[in-house]
Amino acid sequence: MYKIGDKIRIISMKGEDHYNGREGIIEYIDGLDQLHGTWGGLAIIPAEDLIEVINIEVLE
């Protein structure tokens, strides 16, 4: 599904419209499968929020 290093764009984040359109890199995926990264302070919840992968980065 999503991996650390994926570059994503937030299409819509439930209850947080000001995050719509932000882009960032996934830096961490927690035990609840929430995505944390460089787009701001909130985690993305894949079951509730709509995102798209726009570029996949390879981390070595």
PyMOL Python script that loads the backbone (N, CA, C, O; Angstrom):
from pymol import cmd

cmd.read_pdbstr("""\
ATOM      1  N   MET A   1       0.846  -1.187   0.000  1.00  0.00           N
ATOM      2  CA  MET A   1       0.000   0.000   0.000  1.00  0.00           C
ATOM      3  C   MET A   1       0.888   1.246   0.000  1.00  0.00           C
ATOM      4  O   MET A   1       1.481   1.570  -1.029  1.00  0.00           O
ATOM      5  N   TYR A   2       0.989   1.937   1.107  1.00  0.00           N
ATOM      6  CA  TYR A   2       1.881   3.105   1.201  1.00  0.00           C
ATOM      7  C   TYR A   2       3.157   2.690   1.908  1.00  0.00           C
ATOM      8  O   TYR A   2       3.152   1.814   2.773  1.00  0.00           O
ATOM      9  N   LYS A   3       4.267   3.344   1.520  1.00  0.00           N
ATOM     10  CA  LYS A   3       5.559   2.997   2.095  1.00  0.00           C
ATOM     11  C   LYS A   3       6.296   4.266   2.528  1.00  0.00           C
ATOM     12  O   LYS A   3       6.059   5.350   1.996  1.00  0.00           O
ATOM     13  N   ILE A   4       7.181   4.111   3.488  1.00  0.00           N
ATOM     14  CA  ILE A   4       8.070   5.200   3.866  1.00  0.00           C
ATOM     15  C   ILE A   4       8.842   5.617   2.614  1.00  0.00           C
ATOM     16  O   ILE A   4       9.369   4.772   1.890  1.00  0.00           O
ATOM     17  N   GLY A   5       8.903   6.920   2.366  1.00  0.00           N
ATOM     18  CA  GLY A   5       9.584   7.433   1.192  1.00  0.00           C
ATOM     19  C   GLY A   5       8.643   7.813   0.063  1.00  0.00           C
ATOM     20  O   GLY A   5       9.045   8.534  -0.850  1.00  0.00           O
ATOM     21  N   ASP A   6       7.380   7.340   0.101  1.00  0.00           N
ATOM     22  CA  ASP A   6       6.412   7.744  -0.923  1.00  0.00           C
ATOM     23  C   ASP A   6       6.129   9.234  -0.806  1.00  0.00           C
ATOM     24  O   ASP A   6       5.949   9.755   0.295  1.00  0.00           O
ATOM     25  N   LYS A   7       6.089   9.920  -1.950  1.00  0.00           N
ATOM     26  CA  LYS A   7       5.666  11.316  -1.984  1.00  0.00           C
ATOM     27  C   LYS A   7       4.165  11.320  -2.271  1.00  0.00           C
ATOM     28  O   LYS A   7       3.712  10.708  -3.238  1.00  0.00           O
ATOM     29  N   ILE A   8       3.396  12.012  -1.428  1.00  0.00           N
ATOM     30  CA  ILE A   8       1.948  11.982  -1.552  1.00  0.00           C
ATOM     31  C   ILE A   8       1.374  13.400  -1.639  1.00  0.00           C
ATOM     32  O   ILE A   8       2.018  14.377  -1.257  1.00  0.00           O
ATOM     33  N   ARG A   9       0.156  13.477  -2.148  1.00  0.00           N
ATOM     34  CA  ARG A   9      -0.621  14.716  -2.148  1.00  0.00           C
ATOM     35  C   ARG A   9      -1.920  14.417  -1.410  1.00  0.00           C
ATOM     36  O   ARG A   9      -2.571  13.406  -1.673  1.00  0.00           O
ATOM     37  N   ILE A  10      -2.294  15.295  -0.490  1.00  0.00           N
ATOM     38  CA  ILE A  10      -3.548  15.141   0.238  1.00  0.00           C
ATOM     39  C   ILE A  10      -4.673  15.704  -0.621  1.00  0.00           C
ATOM     40  O   ILE A  10      -4.675  16.888  -0.955  1.00  0.00           O
ATOM     41  N   ILE A  11      -5.626  14.852  -0.976  1.00  0.00           N
ATOM     42  CA  ILE A  11      -6.804  15.282  -1.733  1.00  0.00           C
ATOM     43  C   ILE A  11      -7.832  15.858  -0.755  1.00  0.00           C
ATOM     44  O   ILE A  11      -8.354  16.953  -0.967  1.00  0.00           O
ATOM     45  N   SER A  12      -8.114  15.118   0.308  1.00  0.00           N
ATOM     46  CA  SER A  12      -8.996  15.627   1.365  1.00  0.00           C
ATOM     47  C   SER A  12      -8.670  14.928   2.674  1.00  0.00           C
ATOM     48  O   SER A  12      -8.418  13.724   2.711  1.00  0.00           O
ATOM     49  N   MET A  13      -8.680  15.713   3.748  1.00  0.00           N
ATOM     50  CA  MET A  13      -8.436  15.198   5.084  1.00  0.00           C
ATOM     51  C   MET A  13      -9.666  15.527   5.921  1.00  0.00           C
ATOM     52  O   MET A  13     -10.046  16.691   6.048  1.00  0.00           O
ATOM     53  N   LYS A  14     -10.281  14.503   6.488  1.00  0.00           N
ATOM     54  CA  LYS A  14     -11.518  14.654   7.243  1.00  0.00           C
ATOM     55  C   LYS A  14     -11.376  15.709   8.345  1.00  0.00           C
ATOM     56  O   LYS A  14     -10.549  15.580   9.246  1.00  0.00           O
ATOM     57  N   GLY A  15     -12.208  16.761   8.248  1.00  0.00           N
ATOM     58  CA  GLY A  15     -12.231  17.803   9.267  1.00  0.00           C
ATOM     59  C   GLY A  15     -11.074  18.794   9.217  1.00  0.00           C
ATOM     60  O   GLY A  15     -10.975  19.666  10.080  1.00  0.00           O
ATOM     61  N   GLU A  16     -10.205  18.678   8.228  1.00  0.00           N
ATOM     62  CA  GLU A  16      -9.011  19.531   8.145  1.00  0.00           C
ATOM     63  C   GLU A  16      -8.834  20.032   6.711  1.00  0.00           C
ATOM     64  O   GLU A  16      -7.842  19.707   6.059  1.00  0.00           O
ATOM     65  N   ASP A  17      -9.786  20.817   6.223  1.00  0.00           N
ATOM     66  CA  ASP A  17      -9.758  21.271   4.830  1.00  0.00           C
ATOM     67  C   ASP A  17      -8.492  22.041   4.466  1.00  0.00           C
ATOM     68  O   ASP A  17      -8.082  22.033   3.305  1.00  0.00           O
ATOM     69  N   HIS A  18      -7.867  22.707   5.435  1.00  0.00           N
ATOM     70  CA  HIS A  18      -6.662  23.484   5.129  1.00  0.00           C
ATOM     71  C   HIS A  18      -5.469  22.600   4.760  1.00  0.00           C
ATOM     72  O   HIS A  18      -4.447  23.119   4.311  1.00  0.00           O
ATOM     73  N   TYR A  19      -5.571  21.278   4.937  1.00  0.00           N
ATOM     74  CA  TYR A  19      -4.520  20.352   4.515  1.00  0.00           C
ATOM     75  C   TYR A  19      -4.690  19.927   3.062  1.00  0.00           C
ATOM     76  O   TYR A  19      -3.760  19.377   2.472  1.00  0.00           O
ATOM     77  N   ASN A  20      -5.854  20.168   2.475  1.00  0.00           N
ATOM     78  CA  ASN A  20      -6.113  19.745   1.097  1.00  0.00           C
ATOM     79  C   ASN A  20      -5.095  20.374   0.148  1.00  0.00           C
ATOM     80  O   ASN A  20      -4.857  21.581   0.188  1.00  0.00           O
ATOM     81  N   GLY A  21      -4.504  19.546  -0.701  1.00  0.00           N
ATOM     82  CA  GLY A  21      -3.518  20.015  -1.668  1.00  0.00           C
ATOM     83  C   GLY A  21      -2.080  19.973  -1.179  1.00  0.00           C
ATOM     84  O   GLY A  21      -1.157  20.124  -1.979  1.00  0.00           O
ATOM     85  N   ARG A  22      -1.870  19.775   0.104  1.00  0.00           N
ATOM     86  CA  ARG A  22      -0.489  19.707   0.611  1.00  0.00           C
ATOM     87  C   ARG A  22       0.204  18.451   0.103  1.00  0.00           C
ATOM     88  O   ARG A  22      -0.429  17.422  -0.131  1.00  0.00           O
ATOM     89  N   GLU A  23       1.495  18.558  -0.058  1.00  0.00           N
ATOM     90  CA  GLU A  23       2.316  17.432  -0.489  1.00  0.00           C
ATOM     91  C   GLU A  23       3.397  17.174   0.543  1.00  0.00           C
ATOM     92  O   GLU A  23       3.790  18.072   1.287  1.00  0.00           O
ATOM     93  N   GLY A  24       3.869  15.950   0.582  1.00  0.00           N
ATOM     94  CA  GLY A  24       4.947  15.620   1.497  1.00  0.00           C
ATOM     95  C   GLY A  24       5.430  14.198   1.303  1.00  0.00           C
ATOM     96  O   GLY A  24       4.914  13.452   0.471  1.00  0.00           O
ATOM     97  N   ILE A  25       6.430  13.843   2.088  1.00  0.00           N
ATOM     98  CA  ILE A  25       7.048  12.519   2.039  1.00  0.00           C
ATOM     99  C   ILE A  25       6.651  11.763   3.301  1.00  0.00           C
ATOM    100  O   ILE A  25       6.722  12.303   4.405  1.00  0.00           O
ATOM    101  N   ILE A  26       6.233  10.513   3.132  1.00  0.00           N
ATOM    102  CA  ILE A  26       5.914   9.670   4.289  1.00  0.00           C
ATOM    103  C   ILE A  26       7.212   9.319   4.997  1.00  0.00           C
ATOM    104  O   ILE A  26       8.119   8.734   4.404  1.00  0.00           O
ATOM    105  N   GLU A  27       7.293   9.682   6.273  1.00  0.00           N
ATOM    106  CA  GLU A  27       8.495   9.418   7.065  1.00  0.00           C
ATOM    107  C   GLU A  27       8.315   8.278   8.064  1.00  0.00           C
ATOM    108  O   GLU A  27       9.291   7.653   8.479  1.00  0.00           O
ATOM    109  N   TYR A  28       7.065   8.009   8.451  1.00  0.00           N
ATOM    110  CA  TYR A  28       6.809   7.028   9.501  1.00  0.00           C
ATOM    111  C   TYR A  28       5.383   6.520   9.354  1.00  0.00           C
ATOM    112  O   TYR A  28       4.477   7.293   9.042  1.00  0.00           O
ATOM    113  N   ILE A  29       5.176   5.226   9.574  1.00  0.00           N
ATOM    114  CA  ILE A  29       3.850   4.621   9.607  1.00  0.00           C
ATOM    115  C   ILE A  29       3.716   3.966  10.972  1.00  0.00           C
ATOM    116  O   ILE A  29       4.484   3.066  11.311  1.00  0.00           O
ATOM    117  N   ASP A  30       2.735   4.418  11.761  1.00  0.00           N
ATOM    118  CA  ASP A  30       2.621   3.916  13.131  1.00  0.00           C
ATOM    119  C   ASP A  30       1.849   2.596  13.193  1.00  0.00           C
ATOM    120  O   ASP A  30       1.429   2.066  12.164  1.00  0.00           O
ATOM    121  N   GLY A  31       1.668   2.080  14.391  1.00  0.00           N
ATOM    122  CA  GLY A  31       1.009   0.796  14.606  1.00  0.00           C
ATOM    123  C   GLY A  31      -0.453   0.757  14.205  1.00  0.00           C
ATOM    124  O   GLY A  31      -1.025  -0.323  14.060  1.00  0.00           O
ATOM    125  N   LEU A  32      -1.071   1.930  14.021  1.00  0.00           N
ATOM    126  CA  LEU A  32      -2.463   2.016  13.568  1.00  0.00           C
ATOM    127  C   LEU A  32      -2.545   2.278  12.068  1.00  0.00           C
ATOM    128  O   LEU A  32      -3.620   2.570  11.545  1.00  0.00           O
ATOM    129  N   ASP A  33      -1.410   2.174  11.375  1.00  0.00           N
ATOM    130  CA  ASP A  33      -1.278   2.431   9.937  1.00  0.00           C
ATOM    131  C   ASP A  33      -1.539   3.886   9.556  1.00  0.00           C
ATOM    132  O   ASP A  33      -1.860   4.175   8.403  1.00  0.00           O
ATOM    133  N   GLN A  34      -1.406   4.802  10.512  1.00  0.00           N
ATOM    134  CA  GLN A  34      -1.500   6.229  10.217  1.00  0.00           C
ATOM    135  C   GLN A  34      -0.165   6.688   9.637  1.00  0.00           C
ATOM    136  O   GLN A  34       0.903   6.238  10.051  1.00  0.00           O
ATOM    137  N   LEU A  35      -0.259   7.596   8.666  1.00  0.00           N
ATOM    138  CA  LEU A  35       0.930   8.073   7.967  1.00  0.00           C
ATOM    139  C   LEU A  35       1.391   9.399   8.556  1.00  0.00           C
ATOM    140  O   LEU A  35       0.585  10.309   8.748  1.00  0.00           O
ATOM    141  N   HIS A  36       2.669   9.507   8.839  1.00  0.00           N
ATOM    142  CA  HIS A  36       3.272  10.716   9.373  1.00  0.00           C
ATOM    143  C   HIS A  36       4.346  11.174   8.401  1.00  0.00           C
ATOM    144  O   HIS A  36       5.084  10.355   7.854  1.00  0.00           O
ATOM    145  N   GLY A  37       4.435  12.492   8.182  1.00  0.00           N
ATOM    146  CA  GLY A  37       5.437  12.950   7.235  1.00  0.00           C
ATOM    147  C   GLY A  37       5.590  14.457   7.204  1.00  0.00           C
ATOM    148  O   GLY A  37       5.266  15.151   8.167  1.00  0.00           O
ATOM    149  N   THR A  38       6.090  14.953   6.079  1.00  0.00           N
ATOM    150  CA  THR A  38       6.542  16.338   5.956  1.00  0.00           C
ATOM    151  C   THR A  38       5.450  17.321   5.544  1.00  0.00           C
ATOM    152  O   THR A  38       5.774  18.474   5.257  1.00  0.00           O
ATOM    153  N   TRP A  39       4.191  16.938   5.499  1.00  0.00           N
ATOM    154  CA  TRP A  39       3.104  17.828   5.067  1.00  0.00           C
ATOM    155  C   TRP A  39       2.548  18.680   6.190  1.00  0.00           C
ATOM    156  O   TRP A  39       1.756  19.588   5.935  1.00  0.00           O
ATOM    157  N   GLY A  40       2.941  18.413   7.428  1.00  0.00           N
ATOM    158  CA  GLY A  40       2.428  19.196   8.555  1.00  0.00           C
ATOM    159  C   GLY A  40       2.351  18.327   9.795  1.00  0.00           C
ATOM    160  O   GLY A  40       2.930  17.242   9.835  1.00  0.00           O
ATOM    161  N   GLY A  41       1.649  18.792  10.792  1.00  0.00           N
ATOM    162  CA  GLY A  41       1.643  18.121  12.083  1.00  0.00           C
ATOM    163  C   GLY A  41       0.693  16.958  12.249  1.00  0.00           C
ATOM    164  O   GLY A  41       0.856  16.181  13.191  1.00  0.00           O
ATOM    165  N   LEU A  42      -0.290  16.798  11.382  1.00  0.00           N
ATOM    166  CA  LEU A  42      -1.290  15.758  11.576  1.00  0.00           C
ATOM    167  C   LEU A  42      -0.959  14.495  10.802  1.00  0.00           C
ATOM    168  O   LEU A  42      -0.352  14.537   9.732  1.00  0.00           O
ATOM    169  N   ALA A  43      -1.376  13.365  11.373  1.00  0.00           N
ATOM    170  CA  ALA A  43      -1.221  12.081  10.691  1.00  0.00           C
ATOM    171  C   ALA A  43      -2.368  11.890   9.707  1.00  0.00           C
ATOM    172  O   ALA A  43      -3.484  12.355   9.940  1.00  0.00           O
ATOM    173  N   ILE A  44      -2.085  11.212   8.620  1.00  0.00           N
ATOM    174  CA  ILE A  44      -3.110  10.837   7.650  1.00  0.00           C
ATOM    175  C   ILE A  44      -3.644   9.469   8.046  1.00  0.00           C
ATOM    176  O   ILE A  44      -2.879   8.551   8.343  1.00  0.00           O
ATOM    177  N   ILE A  45      -4.963   9.346   8.047  1.00  0.00           N
ATOM    178  CA  ILE A  45      -5.620   8.074   8.338  1.00  0.00           C
ATOM    179  C   ILE A  45      -6.147   7.539   7.008  1.00  0.00           C
ATOM    180  O   ILE A  45      -7.173   8.012   6.519  1.00  0.00           O
ATOM    181  N   PRO A  46      -5.459   6.560   6.414  1.00  0.00           N
ATOM    182  CA  PRO A  46      -5.852   6.102   5.078  1.00  0.00           C
ATOM    183  C   PRO A  46      -7.301   5.653   4.957  1.00  0.00           C
ATOM    184  O   PRO A  46      -7.882   5.771   3.878  1.00  0.00           O
ATOM    185  N   ALA A  47      -7.906   5.141   6.031  1.00  0.00           N
ATOM    186  CA  ALA A  47      -9.300   4.696   5.966  1.00  0.00           C
ATOM    187  C   ALA A  47     -10.287   5.865   5.901  1.00  0.00           C
ATOM    188  O   ALA A  47     -11.434   5.686   5.491  1.00  0.00           O
ATOM    189  N   GLU A  48      -9.840   7.069   6.305  1.00  0.00           N
ATOM    190  CA  GLU A  48     -10.736   8.232   6.351  1.00  0.00           C
ATOM    191  C   GLU A  48     -10.329   9.355   5.405  1.00  0.00           C
ATOM    192  O   GLU A  48     -11.186  10.099   4.929  1.00  0.00           O
ATOM    193  N   ASP A  49      -9.050   9.485   5.129  1.00  0.00           N
ATOM    194  CA  ASP A  49      -8.537  10.590   4.323  1.00  0.00           C
ATOM    195  C   ASP A  49      -8.218  10.102   2.912  1.00  0.00           C
ATOM    196  O   ASP A  49      -7.921   8.926   2.702  1.00  0.00           O
ATOM    197  N   LEU A  50      -8.285  11.021   1.949  1.00  0.00           N
ATOM    198  CA  LEU A  50      -8.015  10.671   0.558  1.00  0.00           C
ATOM    199  C   LEU A  50      -6.690  11.290   0.134  1.00  0.00           C
ATOM    200  O   LEU A  50      -6.510  12.507   0.178  1.00  0.00           O
ATOM    201  N   ILE A  51      -5.766  10.423  -0.277  1.00  0.00           N
ATOM    202  CA  ILE A  51      -4.456  10.887  -0.741  1.00  0.00           C
ATOM    203  C   ILE A  51      -4.099  10.150  -2.027  1.00  0.00           C
ATOM    204  O   ILE A  51      -4.703   9.134  -2.373  1.00  0.00           O
ATOM    205  N   GLU A  52      -3.097  10.693  -2.728  1.00  0.00           N
ATOM    206  CA  GLU A  52      -2.569   9.996  -3.893  1.00  0.00           C
ATOM    207  C   GLU A  52      -1.054  10.014  -3.834  1.00  0.00           C
ATOM    208  O   GLU A  52      -0.448  10.982  -3.373  1.00  0.00           O
ATOM    209  N   VAL A  53      -0.451   8.937  -4.303  1.00  0.00           N
ATOM    210  CA  VAL A  53       1.004   8.876  -4.420  1.00  0.00           C
ATOM    211  C   VAL A  53       1.364   9.592  -5.710  1.00  0.00           C
ATOM    212  O   VAL A  53       0.849   9.256  -6.776  1.00  0.00           O
ATOM    213  N   ILE A  54       2.255  10.586  -5.617  1.00  0.00           N
ATOM    214  CA  ILE A  54       2.623  11.352  -6.817  1.00  0.00           C
ATOM    215  C   ILE A  54       4.037  11.046  -7.286  1.00  0.00           C
ATOM    216  O   ILE A  54       4.409  11.374  -8.412  1.00  0.00           O
ATOM    217  N   ASN A  55       4.821  10.421  -6.424  1.00  0.00           N
ATOM    218  CA  ASN A  55       6.182  10.042  -6.794  1.00  0.00           C
ATOM    219  C   ASN A  55       6.686   9.108  -5.715  1.00  0.00           C
ATOM    220  O   ASN A  55       6.520   9.386  -4.527  1.00  0.00           O
ATOM    221  N   ILE A  56       7.285   8.029  -6.099  1.00  0.00           N
ATOM    222  CA  ILE A  56       7.800   7.079  -5.108  1.00  0.00           C
ATOM    223  C   ILE A  56       9.313   7.241  -5.028  1.00  0.00           C
ATOM    224  O   ILE A  56      10.023   7.067  -6.019  1.00  0.00           O
ATOM    225  N   GLU A  57       9.791   7.574  -3.841  1.00  0.00           N
ATOM    226  CA  GLU A  57      11.217   7.750  -3.595  1.00  0.00           C
ATOM    227  C   GLU A  57      11.787   6.443  -3.069  1.00  0.00           C
ATOM    228  O   GLU A  57      11.115   5.724  -2.330  1.00  0.00           O
ATOM    229  N   VAL A  58      12.988   6.142  -3.436  1.00  0.00           N
ATOM    230  CA  VAL A  58      13.652   4.935  -2.939  1.00  0.00           C
ATOM    231  C   VAL A  58      14.625   5.370  -1.846  1.00  0.00           C
ATOM    232  O   VAL A  58      15.506   6.200  -2.072  1.00  0.00           O
ATOM    233  N   LEU A  59      14.448   4.796  -0.660  1.00  0.00           N
ATOM    234  CA  LEU A  59      15.359   5.083   0.452  1.00  0.00           C
ATOM    235  C   LEU A  59      16.352   3.944   0.557  1.00  0.00           C
ATOM    236  O   LEU A  59      15.982   2.773   0.469  1.00  0.00           O
ATOM    237  N   GLU A  60      17.604   4.290   0.744  1.00  0.00           N
ATOM    238  CA  GLU A  60      18.638   3.269   0.879  1.00  0.00           C
ATOM    239  C   GLU A  60      19.184   3.266   2.283  1.00  0.00           C
ATOM    240  O   GLU A  60      20.070   2.473   2.600  1.00  0.00           O
TER     241      GLU A  60
END
""", "prot")
cmd.dss("prot")
cmd.show_as("cartoon", "prot")
cmd.util.cbc("prot")
cmd.orient("prot")
